[in-house]
Amino acid sequence: MIQILSLLFYFVVPYLVILLCRRYSVMNKIGEILTLYIIGIIVSNVFVFPLGFGDSLKGIQDGLTSVMILLAFPMILFGCDFKNWKLKNAIAALCIGLVSVLVVDVIGYYIFNDEQTGFEKIAGLLVGVYTGGTPNLASLKIALDVDAETYIFVHTFDMIISFVYLVFLMSFGIKIFRLFLRQQDNKTTRPRDSKTTRPQDHKTTSQSLAYSDIFTKRHFPKTLGAFGLAILIVGVGMGVSFLISGKVDNMLVLILTMTTLSIAASFLPFVRKMEKSYDAGMYLVLIFSLVVATMVDITAIDYKAGINIIMYIAFVIFCSLILSVILAKIFKIDSDTMVITSVALVNSPLFVPMIAESMKNKKVIITGITVGVIGYAVGNYLGIIVTQVLNAL
């Protein structure tokens, strides 16, 4: 019974939040995703975990986080216009992002190193996870022979502080950076919906996604088709991942395969007619956001243990962002490209659509995903190199 109620909660609450955001301007300014984060944390820490339901929901939460984002990924890419993608900006943003993480990571090593043995391994872990992602973190644990306690501690606070970082961006960070950096021209952020959702209409629909007509006779069959195609692409991606690595969930191979197939599909005429694929994909992202928030257990956090490591993680995340802003200003990279690049590196490509929606600019999605995938590819190399260099000094 608890499992059924939890599924209803995860699938229905995002829709209710959308309606509330459309009705109340205050909630509209907060945004759907940030609202869902707040609801999720309150529910998990006030109602669910204190009542002992957390363990029974873990299987559902793990399953939903994997399935929702994997299915959302292709559906969102189906709705993107790749003909207007600027490769030069993506390369420049990638270089800025990688340099920022590397420089700040090394500086932080000398600031927070409390002479404990193996601190250079922690530096390597942070470079790997903030240029790649969790798969790189797991790989570097083995490559650098990091003990389980250190790995779990770093991973736990990486997730917590990365979550705080996302909330910061979605609440007011994006607005602040747009004051300092030039803005991208995103007047046509939803080009395929032009027949049904005009740009000016977003002022009267709370700048929310146009979900209302997904289930109409005109769009529902096409949306089901997009959903089916997404399932097919995920299946092919898992198959390729298994053939290459022996695992169906090798994130580098899986995301690279899914991205390639989804981009190729987006040029097909019948896929381009699936106007609501982007909206349906973003609804899955909203479900994902709520599930992730309910997995945060504030009571289980030991803030006193390893305070230097906690400060080091926060330093790398936020100071690399500050350095990225400075370099973006120098090299004339627009604010949205800078932010999406930072998110792709610090959080992973899976969070790119979420932030793109917060910025109301889906033009940057392909840039973010490309940067994130390249980050997956180089993360292990950079993590090992940094560890070896710091160990030799």
N, C-alpha and C positions, 0 to 999 in steps of 0.2 A: 504493500500500500504506500509506504514511504517513497519507494522508487517511482511509482506512478505519479504521485503528487509532485515529486521533484521535477520530473519531466514536464509536467504541465506548467510548473513554475518557470522553468527555463525557457519554454517556448512561448508562453503567453505574456509574461512580464515585459519583454522587449516591445511587444505591440502596444501594451498599455502605456509604456513610457513614451513611445512615439506619439500617441494621441495626446498625452499630457504636454509634451514639448510643443505640439502644434497649437495647443489651447492657451498655454501660459508662457508669456514672454520671458519670465525669469528662468524657467526650465529650458526654454529654447536657447538662452545664452549659455547655460551650463552644457547643454548638448546631451544627446541620447547615451553616448558611450560613457561619459563621466558619471551621468546619473545612474547608469547600470552598475558601474563600479561601486558607487556609494551604497546602493541597495544591496549588492552582493556582500560587501564587507559587513554591513549591519546585520544581515540575515545570518551569515556564517558565524559571527562572533557573539551575537546577542541571543539568537534563537536555536540554530542548528547544533553547533558544537557543544554548547552548555547542556543540551538535552541528550547528547551522546549519539546523534545521528550521523556525525561526520564520517565514521568508518564505513557505514552502510552505503553512503553516497559516493565513496571514493571511486568505485568502479564506473559508475555512471558519469561522474565528472571527468575522469580520464578518457573515457570513450567519446564523450561529447567534444572535449577540447581537440581531440585528434580529428574526428569526423567532420565537425563543423568547418574548421579552418581549411581542411584539405578540399572539401567540396566548394567552399566559398572562393578559393583561390582561382580556379579556372573560370567560374561564372563571372567574377569581377573582370578578369582579363578579356573575356568575350566582349565586354562593353567598353573597352578602351580604344582610343583612336591612336594607333601606333604610327600613322603616316606623319604626324606632327611632332614625333619624338625627337629631341635634340641630343644627339650622341655626344657632342663636344661638352655640353654641360654635365652630362652624366660622368664622363671620364674625369673632368676637373673636380667634381664633387667627391668622387671616389678617392682621388689622391688626397684631397683636403681631409676627408674623414679618416683615412688610414694614418696619415702623418699626425693628425691631432691625437689619436688614441696612442700611438707609439711614443710621441714626445711626452705626453702627460703621464703615461704609465711609468716611464723611466724616471721622470722627476718625482712622481709619487713614491717610487721604490726607495729613493734616498731620503724622502721626508718621513715615511712611516715605518721604515725598516727598524724593528726594535732588536736587531742582532739575533733574532731567532733563526735557527738552522732551517734552510730551505725557503727563505722568504723570496728568493729569486724565482722559485717555482710558482709562487702565488702571482708574481709579476707576469710570468708566462701564461698562466691560466687566464688572467684578466685580459691580456692582449688577444688571446685566442677567442674568448667569449665575446669581446667587444669589437672584434673585426669579423668574427664569424657568428657563432651562436652556441647553443647548448651542446649540439653534436661535437663541436670543436673542444668544448670544455671537457666532455667525457673522454674524447680521444687523447687530449693532453694529460689527463689524469694518469692514463696508462703510459704514455710516452715519457712523461717526466717523473714517473714513479711517485706520485703524490699520495700520501696516506689518506685513508677513507674519511677520517674526522675532519681534516683540513678541506678536503674536496666538498663534503656535505656542508660545512660552514660557509665556504665561499659561494657555493651554488645557492644556498638558502638566502643569503643576503644580497646576492646578485639579483635574484627574483624580486625581493622586497624593494630594493633601491631602484631597480629598473621600472618597477610598477609606479613608484613615487615620481620617477622621471617622466613617465607617460602622462600621469595626472597633471604634472607641472606644465607640460607642453599643451595639453588639451584645455587646461583652465585659463592660463594667461600667457604661457611661454611663446606660443605662436604669434600672438598679437604684439608682444614686446619685440620679437625679432623682425617683424614686418615694419617696425618703426626705424630700425637701423639699417636694414638691407632693402635693396630694390625688390619690388614685387613682380611676380610673374603675371603675364596677361592671361587670366583664366576666365574670360567672359563666356566661354563656351565649355564649361566643365562637364556638361552632360549632353554632348552633341547628338546622340542617338535618340534622345528623348524630346527633341525639339518639337515634335508634333503634339506631344502630350503634356510636356512640362517646360514652359518657357522660362528663361533665366529670371525674369522679373517676378515670376510666380513664387519663387523661394521666399520672398519677403512675407507672403501671406500664408505660406505653409511651414513657417518656423524654420526655414532653411533645412528641413528634414528631407530624407529621401522620399521619392514619390512612390510609396508602397501601396497606396490606396487602390490602384487599378491593376495590381498584379493578378488578382483573381477574376478579372473580367473575362468575358468570352473572347475578347480580342487578344488578350495577352497570355492567359493561363496556359493554353496548349503550347505556345512558344516557350514559356517559362519552364514547363515540364520537359520540353525538348532540351533546353539548356541544362537542366538538372541531370537528365540522362546522359548527355554528352560529357558533363563534368564527372559523373561516375565512371564513364568509360576511360577518360583521361587519367583519373586517379588510379584505376585498375592497371592501365598500361604503364603508368609511372612506377607502380609497385612491382610490376613484372620486370621492367628494365632494372630497377634497383636490385631485385633478387638475382637476376642474371649476372650483374656486374659485381655485387658485393656479397651475395649470399644472404642478404637481409632485405625484407620488403620495406623497411623504414629508414634506409640510408638517406638522410635528409638532403645531402648535396645532390645525389643522383635523382632522387624523387622530385625535388623542387625544380631542378634543371630540366628534367624531362617534361614535367607538367607545364612549366613556363613556355618551353619551346612549342609543345603541342597546342597550348591555349592561344598563344600568339598567332600560330599558323591558322588555327580555326577561326580566329577573329576576322580574317580576310575573306572567309567564305561567305558568299551572298546570303545563304539561308541562316547563318549564324548572326550576320549583321542585322537581320530582321528580328532578332530576339531582343527587342528594346528593353525589356525588364530584367535581363540576366544580371546586370550590375546591381539593381535594387534587391533582387532576390539573394544574390551573393552577400550583399552588405547586411541583410537581415540575419544571415547565418553568422556573420561577424559579431553582430549584436548579441546573439545567443552565446557565442564564444566568450565575449567580454564579461557577460553575467556569470558564466560558469567559472572563469578564471578568478573573478572577485570572490566567489563563494569558497574558493580553495585557500584563501588567505586566513590563517589562524594566528591572530595577533598574540594570543596567550602563550603560544609555543615558542616565542622568540626570546632568546637569551641575549639581551643587549650588552651585558657586561663582559661576556666572553669574547676575547679577540677584538677589543675596541679598535686597535690599530688597523686590523684587516677591514673592519666595517668602514672606518674613515677612508682607507685607501680605495675601497670600491666606490664610495660616494665621490671621492676626489677625481677618480678616473672618468666616471660617467659625466659629471657636471662640468669639470674643467676642460675635458675634451670638447664638450659642446661649446663652451666659451671660446676656446681656441678656434674651433670651426667657424664661429661667427666672425671672428677677427680676420681669418684667412679668406672667408667668403666675401667680406667687405673689400679686401685688398684685390682679390681676383674677380670681383664683380659677379659673384654667383647669387642668384635670387634667393630670398628667404625660404620659400617653400621647398626648393631643391636642397638647400642646406639642411633643413629640418628632416626631410624624408630620408636623406642619406644618413644622418645621425641615427635615426630610428632603425633603419635597415641594418646598420652595423651593431648598435648597442642592443637592440631587442630581437632582431632577425627579420627577414622579409615577410614573415607571416603577419606582422603588425603594421606593415606598410599601408594596406587598404584602410585600416582603422584611422590612422593619422591623416591620410589623404582625405577621408570623409570629414574629419574635424576641420581641415583647412578648406573644405568645399572645393577641392582642386584635384580631380582624378587624372589630370595630365601627368602628374609626377609619379604615378604608380609604377610605370614601367622602369623609370629611373631608379626608384627605391628597390624594386625587385632585382634589377640587374646588379646594383651595388651589393645587395645582400647575398646574392648567389656567388659573386666573385669573392666576397668576404668569407663565405663558407670554404671556398677553394684555397684561399691563402692563409686562413686563420691558424691552422696547425703549424705551417712553416714559420710564420711570424712569432708564434708563441714559443716554439723551440729555439729559434734564433735569439730572441730577447733573453730567455733563460740562460742560454750558453754564454752570451756576451756578458751579462751581469755576474754570472758565476766566475768568469775569467778575470773580471776587473778587481 
